[in-house]
């Protein structure tokens, strides 16, 4: 009975099946935000790898 408690949620959902399906699915929420940030999405600067100071220097030198 103890093994059954660990395999299923109270509602009867098979935990391992859910984990397997999640692993097979597409990008995670955070992966999508990071992808958007790298391609210019709105309000995603926290996920961006853009060097702000480098861009400022480049803009000021033009």
Rosetta blueprint (number, residue, H / E / L):
1 X L
2 X H
3 X H
4 X H
5 X H
6 X H
7 X H
8 X E
9 X L
10 X L
11 X L
12 X L
13 X L
14 X E
15 X H
16 X H
17 X H
18 X H
19 X H
20 X H
21 X H
22 X H
23 X H
24 X H
25 X L
26 X L
27 X L
28 X L
29 X H
30 X H
31 X H
32 X H
33 X H
34 X H
35 X H
36 X H
37 X H
38 X H
39 X L
40 X L
41 X L
42 X L
43 X L
44 X L
45 X H
46 X H
47 X H
48 X L
49 X L
50 X L
51 X L
52 X H
53 X H
54 X H
55 X H
56 X H
57 X H
58 X H
59 X H
60 X H
61 X H
62 X L
